[in-house]
């Protein structure tokens, strides 16, 4: 469910809307970073935690990627709106149909492959961080990069 904001409270509407739109994905990526740092140490005490840590990292990176898709009313849609100079009327018209467009796109193999590639690229820095902190934790937290 999108968080409602009141743009009337912003001093610089365009800049502040962009900052608010970036805050959500940034928070997700920051949570993934904290999870990987703490998890890299915890997983050695109990390897079963690797699955939990991996799930939390994957979930937060996935939320960040999903929110940055350039579809209104997602955060990426707001960024797109300001990048191309879209009017509010156009933005809300697209927002009305974007969930249907996303549902349609998910059923296209090329779109799924593109999202998977973006996801893997976004997870890669976290795998490197995990490996740098504790190489022994890598197979438990990122089994798909360890092979």
N, C-alpha and C positions, 0 to 999 in steps of 0.2 A: 504494500500500500504506500503510495507516495506521501511524503511529508509535505503538508501545505505550508507555504510561506506567504508573507504579505510584502510584496515588492514596494509598497508605499513606505515601509520602514527603512528602505535603503537610501543612503545619501547619493550614491552613484549606481543607479539601477543596473546598468549593463555589467559593470565590473563586479558588483556585489552578487548578482545572480550567478555569474561564472564561478566566483569563489565558493558560494554555497553549493553549486552543482559539483564542484571538484571535492568538496569536503567529504561526501559520502564514500566515493571510491578510494580517496586517500585514507580514510579511517579504516576501510577494509584491508587495504594493503599494509597499513601500519599494524593492524591486528595480526595479519599473517606473519609479519616480521617478528613481532613479539613472540608469537606462538613458535616459530621456527627456532628462535634463539633459546627460549626456555625449554622447548621440547628436545633440542639437541643434547641437553644435559640430562633431562629426566628420563629419556628413553633408554639410557644405559643402566639406570637402576631397575627399570621394569620395561622390557622390550614390548610388552603388550600395549604400552602407551603410544607406540609408533603409529598404530592405526588411528588413534584419536587425534594425535598431532597432525598426521597427514590429512585426515578429514577436515580439521579446522583450517589448515592452510589452503587446501583445495577449495573449500567452501568460500572462504573470504576472497581468494583470488577470483573465483567464479563470480561472486557478487560484484566485484569491481569491474570485471569485463562486461558482465551483463548490463550494469548501470551505465557504462560508457558507450553502449551501442547507440548510434546516432538516430534514435527514434524518439520522438516526443511521446510521452512525458518523461522519459528516462533522462538521467543527467546528461548523457551524450547528446540527446535531442536539444537540450538547452544550449549546449556548447555549439552544436551545428547551427542553431537559430542565430546566434551572434556571429558565427564565422561567415555565414552567407547573407546576413542582413535580412532574415525572414521576418515578415510582419507577424504580429500576435494572432491575427485572424487565420493566416496560413498555418501557423504553428498549432493552433487548437483544432483546425480542420484535419491536419495530419494526425494529431494525437487521438482523434476520434477513431481513426482507422488503423492505427499502428499495431494494436494487439493482433488484429486479423492479419496484417502483413507479416508480423513476426511468426505467427502460427503457420502461415504459408511458407515462409522462408526456412523454418526448421525442417520441413519435409523435403527440402532440396539438398541433395547429397553434397554439392559444392559448398553450400553455406555451412553445413555441419562440419565439413573438413576445414573450412576457413576458421570457424570458431574454435575447433580443436587445436589448430595450429597456434592461434592467438593465445589460447589457454596454456599450451605447453611452453610457449615463449615467455609468458608472464610468470609461470612457475619456475622457470630456469634460474633466475637470480636467487630465489629462495633455496633451491637445491645447492647452488654454489655457496651460499652463506652457511647452510647446514654442514656442507662438506668442509668448509674452512674452520668452523667452530669445532666440529667433532666428526671426523671421517667415519668412525665406527657407527654413528647414528644414521648415516645416509641410507643404508638399505632398509631400515625400519620406517623411516619417514617418507622417503621418496623411492619406493621400489620400482617405479616406472622409469626412473633415470639411472638406476643402479646397474641395470643389465648390460 
